[in-house]
Amino acid sequence: MSKICFVNGEVYTPLETIQPGTVIVEGDRIAAVGSPERLQPPADVEVIDVAGRVVLPGLIDLHFYGCGGISLADEATIADDLQAIARMLPRWGVTGFLISPSPRTADRETLLHYLRVTAEAVEALQAEPAGAVPLGIHQEGPYLNPAYKGAFRADWLREPSVEEVEAYLGAAQGYIRVMTLAPELPHAREVARLLRRRGVLPSLGHSAADYETARSALQTDFPLVTHIFNAMTGMHHRQPGVVGAVLDSTAATAFLINDGLHVHPAMVRLLMRVMGPERLALVTDAMAAAGMGDGEYRLLGQRVSVKNGEARLADGTLAGSVLTLNQAVVNARKFARLSWGQAARMATLTSAHLLGLGIRRGALLPGYRADLTILMGDDGEVWLTMIGGEVAYWAG
């Protein structure tokens, strides 16, 4: 069993800060974490001097379409494309992620086929990881309100159907972990209850719901909100809308696309004060342009133009993002004046808890999976990413 000891790090577990800190890895697990005064490297261990760099748990992205020019749009290449994505993500500190298929059409048979093929690809990579581990599927739509469709085509969208969702769950072989839908649509609450019975998180999103409808949904059937502030009714002092219901909730967790474009930094500070890092999960909603540059791309069957880091449809609608998760963490520190531990929690432990993985992933604690990210400094550039005890990326 291989043993590696990281020494002289600025370690954030993320619930505790240890500076300087030592992290000992044995095989695929964290063996020990502590200060050098009480934790000395064993004689038979490989020692890596982190030299004061920031040591975090491995980052987890729960809302993601693609990167590096690749998304799951072509049924013939989904397995290869998912493997390529998994190999790229460690350069941004990501060790686990949910993937969203983005077929060119969204009729029932097409979605069933794409879910089958994507589930098979996820299963294969979980069995033999090739980088960041796909933790399952986040199915966004097709049960979204056309008034808040975002980058989705209106002709893709339809009313929820319990029977259809049963078929999707079967096709995905248990790998759907999150499904985003609008709670005000007919039968949406029935679908949400079905999802929860089957171990899937219903997420409120792309919604025209008023405050009362959203509040009721969040109190009962919807524990999660997809990209707060975006593609939902905003907050007015006489019409609080979905956003008001989320801020008024005491339990719901929300995804946050923290690029400074989708949500203003002032609103990020407000979210932190009201909800805190334990109820906010940083996500990217990244599309194929992430990690690339300006140019023309495609998402959900539509052409997307990227200019100066903004991904938009021809009508100006934001279409996903080019955000990377390590930058989202850096932005959280900057926008809301957070510690590394607070910012990292929203991309590690909070995300792991949502998927029921909070005793295995998302923290640097003995017995947890040895997934960790080491950043060079305040700019968030990744120095090293370890996944399951294996170094997946090292800038050297």
VOMI-394323 format. One record per residue (C-alpha): residue number from 1; residue in three letters; x, y, z. Coordinates in steps of 0.25 Angstrom, whole numbers. Layout:
! residues N
   zalum   domi      c1      c2      c3
     NUM    ALA       X       Y       Z
...
! end
This chain:
! residues 396
   zalum   domi      c1      c2      c3
       1    MET       0       0       0
       2    SER       6      13      -4
       3    LYS       8      24       6
       4    ILE       9      39       4
       5    CYS      11      50      14
       6    PHE       8      65      10
       7    VAL      16      74      20
       8    ASN      16      89      22
       9    GLY       3      92      16
      10    GLU      -8     102      19
      11    VAL     -19      91      22
      12    TYR     -34      94      22
      13    THR     -41      81      25
      14    PRO     -50      90      22
      15    LEU     -57      91      36
      16    GLU     -43      93      43
      17    THR     -31     101      39
      18    ILE     -17      94      42
      19    GLN      -5     103      39
      20    PRO       5      98      37
      21    GLY      -2      84      34
      22    THR       1      70      30
      23    VAL      -7      61      23
      24    ILE      -4      46      22
      25    VAL     -10      37      11
      26    GLU     -10      22      11
      27    GLY     -15      15      -1
      28    ASP     -28      22      -5
      29    ARG     -31      28       9
      30    ILE     -27      39      18
      31    ALA     -19      33      29
      32    ALA     -17      45      38
      33    VAL     -17      60      38
      34    GLY     -11      69      48
      35    SER       0      79      52
      36    PRO      15      75      51
      37    GLU      16      75      66
      38    ARG       7      63      68
      39    LEU       8      56      54
      40    GLN      21      52      49
      41    PRO      23      45      36
      42    PRO      25      30      37
      43    ALA      38      25      33
      44    ASP      33      17      20
      45    VAL      25      29      14
      46    GLU      28      38       2
      47    VAL      29      52       7
      48    ILE      24      64      -2
      49    ASP      27      78       3
      50    VAL      15      87       0
      51    ALA      23      99       4
      52    GLY      12     107      10
      53    ARG       2     104      -1
      54    VAL     -13     103       1
      55    VAL     -18      89       3
      56    LEU     -33      86       1
      57    PRO     -42      74       0
      58    GLY     -44      70     -15
      59    LEU     -54      80     -21
      60    ILE     -68      74     -26
      61    ASP     -76      80     -37
      62    LEU     -91      77     -37
      63    HIS     -96      85     -49
      64    PHE     -87      83     -61
      65    TYR     -88      81     -76
      66    GLY     -74      80     -82
      67    CYS     -61      87     -83
      68    GLY     -49      87     -93
      69    GLY     -58      88    -105
      70    ILE     -65      75    -101
      71    SER     -79      72     -96
      72    LEU     -88      60     -97
      73    ALA     -95      64    -109
      74    ASP     -91      52    -119
      75    GLU     -97      39    -115
      76    ALA     -86      31    -123
      77    THR     -75      37    -115
      78    ILE     -81      39    -101
      79    ALA     -72      29     -94
      80    ASP     -59      35    -100
      81    ASP     -64      49     -98
      82    LEU     -67      46     -83
      83    GLN     -53      40     -81
      84    ALA     -47      52     -88
      85    ILE     -55      62     -78
      86    ALA     -51      53     -66
      87    ARG     -36      54     -70
      88    MET     -37      69     -72
      89    LEU     -44      73     -59
      90    PRO     -33      71     -49
      91    ARG     -25      82     -55
      92    TRP     -36      91     -48
      93    GLY     -36      83     -35
      94    VAL     -49      75     -38
      95    THR     -49      61     -33
      96    GLY     -63      57     -34
      97    PHE     -75      63     -43
      98    LEU     -89      61     -48
      99    ILE     -90      61     -63
     100    SER    -102      66     -71
     101    PRO    -104      60     -85
     102    SER    -107      71     -95
     103    PRO    -113      64    -107
     104    ARG    -117      72    -120
     105    THR    -132      68    -118
     106    ALA    -140      65    -105
     107    ASP    -151      56    -110
     108    ARG    -154      44    -101
     109    GLU    -147      34    -109
     110    THR    -135      42    -111
     111    LEU    -134      45     -96
     112    LEU    -136      31     -92
     113    HIS    -124      26    -101
     114    TYR    -115      37     -96
     115    LEU    -118      34     -82
     116    ARG    -115      19     -85
     117    VAL    -102      22     -92
     118    THR     -97      32     -81
     119    ALA    -101      23     -70
     120    GLU     -92      12     -76
     121    ALA     -81      22     -78
     122    VAL     -82      27     -63
     123    GLU     -82      12     -58
     124    ALA     -70       9     -66
     125    LEU     -62      21     -61
     126    GLN     -66      18     -47
     127    ALA     -61       4     -48
     128    GLU     -48       9     -55
     129    PRO     -46      24     -52
     130    ALA     -38      32     -62
     131    GLY     -37      45     -54
     132    ALA     -49      52     -48
     133    VAL     -60      42     -44
     134    PRO     -73      44     -50
     135    LEU     -83      43     -38
     136    GLY     -95      42     -46
     137    ILE    -105      50     -55
     138    HIS    -111      63     -53
     139    GLN    -123      63     -62
     140    GLU    -127      78     -64
     141    GLY    -141      78     -71
     142    PRO    -149      76     -80
     143    TYR    -159      80     -69
     144    LEU    -156      94     -69
     145    ASN    -165     107     -70
     146    PRO    -163     113     -84
     147    ALA    -164     127     -78
     148    TYR    -151     124     -71
     149    LYS    -144     114     -81
     150    GLY    -130     120     -81
     151    ALA    -122     113     -91
     152    PHE    -132     102     -94
     153    ARG    -141     102    -107
     154    ALA    -155     105    -104
     155    ASP    -159      93    -113
     156    TRP    -151      83    -104
     157    LEU    -160      87     -91
     158    ARG    -172      80     -87
     159    GLU    -181      77     -74
     160    PRO    -176      66     -64
     161    SER    -180      52     -66
     162    VAL    -179      42     -55
     163    GLU    -179      31     -65
     164    GLU    -168      37     -73
     165    VAL    -159      40     -61
     166    GLU    -160      25     -57
     167    ALA    -155      22     -71
     168    TYR    -144      32     -70
     169    LEU    -140      26     -56
     170    GLY    -140      12     -62
     171    ALA    -131      16     -74
     172    ALA    -121      23     -65
     173    GLN    -120      10     -56
     174    GLY    -120      18     -43
     175    TYR    -109      28     -48
     176    ILE    -118      41     -48
     177    ARG    -115      48     -35
     178    VAL    -122      61     -37
     179    MET    -133      66     -46
     180    THR    -137      80     -48
     181    LEU    -151      84     -51
     182    ALA    -161      95     -49
     183    PRO    -171      92     -37
     184    GLU    -182     100     -42
     185    LEU    -184      91     -54
     186    PRO    -195      81     -54
     187    HIS    -191      68     -47
     188    ALA    -177      74     -43
     189    ARG    -180      71     -29
     190    GLU    -184      57     -32
     191    VAL    -171      55     -40
     192    ALA    -163      61     -28
     193    ARG    -169      51     -18
     194    LEU    -165      40     -28
     195    LEU    -151      45     -29
     196    ARG    -149      46     -14
     197    ARG    -155      31     -12
     198    ARG    -144      27     -22
     199    GLY    -133      34     -16
     200    VAL    -132      46     -26
     201    LEU    -131      60     -22
     202    PRO    -142      69     -28
     203    SER    -137      83     -30
     204    LEU    -145      95     -32
     205    GLY    -141     102     -45
     206    HIS    -145     110     -58
     207    SER    -157     114     -50
     208    ALA    -168     125     -51
     209    ALA    -174     121     -38
     210    ASP    -179     131     -28
     211    TYR    -174     132     -14
     212    GLU    -185     124      -8
     213    THR    -183     112     -18
     214    ALA    -168     112     -17
     215    ARG    -169     113      -1
     216    SER    -178     101      -1
     217    ALA    -169      93     -11
     218    LEU    -157      96      -2
     219    GLN    -164      92      11
     220    THR    -168      78       5
     221    ASP    -163      73      -8
     222    PHE    -151      81     -13
     223    PRO    -138      81      -4
     224    LEU    -130      88     -14
     225    VAL    -130     100     -24
     226    THR    -123     100     -37
     227    HIS    -114     113     -39
     228    ILE    -121     123     -30
     229    PHE    -125     136     -36
     230    ASN    -123     131     -50
     231    ALA    -135     126     -58
     232    MET    -146     128     -47
     233    THR    -155     139     -42
     234    GLY    -147     150     -35
     235    MET    -149     157     -22
     236    HIS    -158     169     -20
     237    HIS    -163     174      -6
     238    ARG    -177     171     -10
     239    GLN    -175     159     -19
     240    PRO    -163     151     -12
     241    GLY    -163     141     -23
     242    VAL    -155     128     -24
     243    VAL    -142     136     -19
     244    GLY    -150     141      -7
     245    ALA    -155     128      -3
     246    VAL    -141     122      -4
     247    LEU    -135     133       5
     248    ASP    -147     131      15
     249    SER    -145     116      15
     250    THR    -137     110      27
     251    ALA    -134      97      20
     252    ALA    -132      98       5
     253    THR    -119      97      -1
     254    ALA    -116     105     -14
     255    PHE    -106     104     -25
     256    LEU     -98     117     -28
     257    ILE     -91     120     -41
     258    ASN     -81     129     -35
     259    ASP     -74     135     -47
     260    GLY     -78     150     -44
     261    LEU     -86     150     -56
     262    HIS     -98     141     -53
     263    VAL     -99     147     -39
     264    HIS     -94     160     -35
     265    PRO     -83     160     -23
     266    ALA     -93     168     -14
     267    MET    -103     157     -16
     268    VAL     -93     147     -12
     269    ARG     -90     154       0
     270    LEU    -105     154       4
     271    LEU    -106     139       1
     272    MET     -94     137      10
     273    ARG    -101     145      21
     274    VAL    -114     138      20
     275    MET    -111     124      16
     276    GLY     -96     122      20
     277    PRO     -86     112      13
     278    GLU     -94     100      19
     279    ARG    -106     103      10
     280    LEU     -99     108      -3
     281    ALA     -92      99     -13
     282    LEU     -83     105     -23
     283    VAL     -85     100     -37
     284    THR     -80     104     -51
     285    ASP     -91     101     -61
     286    ALA     -79     100     -70
     287    MET     -81      97     -85
     288    ALA     -71      92     -95
     289    ALA     -64     106     -96
     290    ALA     -59     105     -81
     291    GLY     -44     104     -82
     292    MET     -43     109     -96
     293    GLY     -45     123    -101
     294    ASP     -54     132    -109
     295    GLY     -61     126    -121
     296    GLU     -74     118    -125
     297    TYR     -79     106    -118
     298    ARG     -92      98    -116
     299    LEU    -100      95    -104
     300    LEU    -113      88    -104
     301    GLY    -115      88    -119
     302    GLN    -112     103    -120
     303    ARG    -101     112    -124
     304    VAL     -94     119    -113
     305    SER     -84     131    -115
     306    VAL     -73     133    -105
     307    LYS     -67     147    -104
     308    ASN     -59     152     -92
     309    GLY     -62     140     -84
     310    GLU     -77     142     -86
     311    ALA     -85     130     -93
     312    ARG     -98     135     -99
     313    LEU    -109     131    -109
     314    ALA    -111     140    -121
     315    ASP    -122     148    -113
     316    GLY    -112     151    -102
     317    THR    -117     140     -92
     318    LEU    -106     134     -83
     319    ALA    -104     120     -88
     320    GLY     -96     113     -77
     321    SER     -82     118     -73
     322    VAL     -68     117     -76
     323    LEU     -65     116     -60
     324    THR     -56     106     -54
     325    LEU     -58     102     -40
     326    ASN     -45     106     -34
     327    GLN     -48     120     -39
     328    ALA     -62     119     -33
     329    VAL     -56     117     -19
     330    VAL     -46     128     -21
     331    ASN     -57     137     -25
     332    ALA     -65     133     -12
     333    ARG     -53     138      -4
     334    LYS     -52     151     -11
     335    PHE     -67     154     -13
     336    ALA     -71     151       1
     337    ARG     -58     152       9
     338    LEU     -58     138      13
     339    SER     -47     129      18
     340    TRP     -41     118      10
     341    GLY     -49     108      19
     342    GLN     -62     115      17
     343    ALA     -61     116       2
     344    ALA     -56     102       0
     345    ARG     -67      96       8
     346    MET     -77     101      -3
     347    ALA     -70      93     -13
     348    THR     -66      81      -4
     349    LEU     -74      77       8
     350    THR     -87      83       5
     351    SER     -87      77      -9
     352    ALA     -83      63      -3
     353    HIS     -94      64       7
     354    LEU    -105      67      -3
     355    LEU    -101      54     -10
     356    GLY    -101      46       3
     357    LEU     -86      45       2
     358    GLY     -82      53      14
     359    ILE     -76      42      22
     360    ARG     -67      38      10
     361    ARG     -63      50       2
     362    GLY     -63      65       3
     363    ALA     -53      66      15
     364    LEU     -39      64      19
     365    LEU     -42      54      31
     366    PRO     -37      40      35
     367    GLY     -44      29      27
     368    TYR     -49      39      16
     369    ARG     -46      36       2
     370    ALA     -32      42      -2
     371    ASP     -37      53     -11
     372    LEU     -30      66      -9
     373    THR     -26      79     -17
     374    ILE     -14      88     -14
     375    LEU     -14     102     -19
     376    MET      -2     110     -21
     377    GLY      -8     123     -15
     378    ASP     -18     133     -15
     379    ASP     -21     133     -30
     380    GLY     -26     118     -28
     381    GLU     -16     112     -39
     382    VAL     -16      97     -36
     383    TRP      -2      91     -32
     384    LEU      -7      77     -30
     385    THR     -19      69     -30
     386    MET     -20      55     -24
     387    ILE     -32      45     -26
     388    GLY     -34      33     -18
     389    GLY     -19      33     -14
     390    GLU     -14      35     -28
     391    VAL      -8      48     -33
     392    ALA     -17      52     -45
     393    TYR     -10      65     -48
     394    TRP       3      72     -43
     395    ALA       8      85     -49
     396    GLY      22      82     -44
! end
